[in-house]
Amino acid sequence: MMIVDLIDEVDFKEKMLGVGAPVKDCQTLEEVDSALKVWANDAPQNISVIQSACSELEATGATILPDVHVVIKNFLKIPS
């Protein structure tokens, strides 16, 4: 049996909740992405908060599910 560290949608939501983002457990990844974009647009300093959290997730070296990785990469591309 192989055990892999994996970052999925639930882990991503938990990380965003942990930094104070206005997301909910029941939201889809697309809804979370939209909520984060609105949060970032409302207060530009939130971009760096999101980017820092995304960088921390990437730095773990865990496997990130492709859908989650797309969201992370898109936020990391936004100039802060």
N, C-alpha and C positions, 0 to 999 in steps of 0.2 A: 504494500500500500504506500502510495506516494502522497505526502502532505505538502501543499504549496501555499505560501503566503499569497493571499488574493485580496485585492481591493475591488469591491463591487459597489453597486449603487447605494447600498445601505451604509457601507463604510464612508463613502463620499458624503452622503447626507449627514451622518454623524459628525464628520469633520467640519462641515459647514455650520451645523448647529453649534458646535463647540466654539466657533469664532464669532458667534452672534448673528449669523445670517438668518434672514426671515424665511426659513424653509420648514416644511413639515414632513414627518415620516411617511405620510400617506401620499405625497406627491410623486409623480413619475419623474424620471431623470430630465425629461424635456421641460417639465414644469419647474423643477429646481433650477435648471439652466436659465429659464426666463426670469424667475424670481431673483436670481443672483445678478442678472444683467440690470434689472430695475433697481436693485439695491446699490449697485455700482454707479448707475447713472444718477441716482438721488444724492449720493455723497461720494465724490471721486476718491476719497481716502479709503473707501471700502475695496477699491480695486487692489490695492497693495495687501489688504487683509486676505482677500480671496487668493491672490497670487502666492502669498506666503504659505497659506494652507495647502494649496495645490503642490507647491514645491516640496513641502514636507511629505506629502503622500508619495510623490515620485522618489524622494530620497530614501524611502524605506527599502527600496529594492524589490518590493513585492510585485507580483504580476498584477497589472491593472487591466480590468476588463475593457475591451475596445471601445464600447460606448462611453464609458466613464473617461477613458483616456482622451477621447475627442473633446469632451467638455473641458478637461483639465488643460489640454494644449491650447484650446481657443482662449482661455482666460490668461494663460501665460504669454500669449502674443499681444495682449492689450498693453499699450504703453502706460506706465504708471506715473 
